[in-house]
């Protein structure tokens, strides 16, 4: 009995999570998806450096360094120059939330 | 076990209702019915039995595959049917390297198995003959009709007729990878080397698919000719007044390292060709000859766009869209979305950005179908690598921010590599692998 109830609750929870994802969308997700072409879907590869689960402050700091030109004028520097501070923060937070 | 059976039944019912609702009749009695391979349809990750919104995606290239994937990845409230002519997709990206013998077409082949098994997308392989943008109906060649709440069209490009070419296969475009690529590769391999045995490559007026593409192909063919057909030249006939993109790198390459091989003519639009004597005449009346001719014609949206009356962009070649959702701007047709090369936007026509347009579109459709509105500030990006020699590459990039109704390129991000090198060539391989996985896996 207990096991059945537990399973039922599990399904109900899954349904809630799924519908929340569908209706609300996630802040930063669409922005972060600009990175997926080269860093993999959800930042999990294959491709260049994996971004999923890195700390938000680390990703943000790297983006700012690219943007400043300190890292040269490579393809990532050029990309970083396009984003606002707020957008970078959203992107960094979103990747940090991916396990 | 019970849950699995239940889900199977739900999935079969869903597929049946999709067909039945379209008035397609009993699919089992139709001899040319589209293939809906249910054995490969995975158990969807269903958590609810409520009816899902239905989206049909037409075209399984970079844009179509990506939008189908992300519509499912970003929510389970939508069922997705992807309609595509062929069960495998051959990547246009990297296909010029088939001409130089560095890639096989097989290495550029992708299928839809992962989209089915991992994301629960249904596939229909067949030819679409009509789209009713107001009624949300798609008619297949076998008269089957599919209906949906939203339709996403990603039919790529079609070509203008080249006067004089007829059905001759002597001047392939090889601008849609596949048999045309093989044809051109074989013609190049078979040509006689030496003085007056030349290759001609034509560049159409903009906008066309992949702005740097013809220039990178020219560089690659030039490098290949230098080694394999010494003495032969590559005559590039550009219909545009100047290099369309990445001028610094391409002009330095054309005039520098490939200066002994490439003969470059601008403002050279093709008026007519004669495959019998392998000649091309420009609108200015100048005639050129080639042992091999890579005739890349002027382009417009995939023909379904005009068939459906959605080619409302200024010159009637492409589809006008609202770039917040990629919905058609034709009155009454806003439940049809057009992404990728077929749409008329400020963004280039290329695979990488088609992938990002697809994500913006998928996100917008998910929001709209759950009662919301599209993200008011989408960002898209384009990145690509171009072969300058058979072992060195450059890169080109651009990022677009939504601004006042259009996707506006951010100036600091619209840039090319300052040079070309082996490192970029290696990165090109990583980029390609990642991009294809993000689109098809």
Interface residues (C-beta under 8 A of the other chain):
Chain A: X11 X14 X15 X18 X19 X21 X22 X23 X25 X29 X30 X31 X33 X34 X36 X37 X38 X39 X40 X41 X45 X46 X47 X48 X73 X74 X75 X78 X79 X81 X82 X83 X87
Chain B: X47 X48 X70 X73 X74 X75 X76 X77 X352 X355 X356 X359 X360 X363 X366 X367 X370 X371 X372 X375 X378 X379 X380 X381 X383 X395 X397 X399 X401 X410 X412 X413 X415 X417 X418 X427 X430 X431 X433 X434 X435 X437 X438 X441
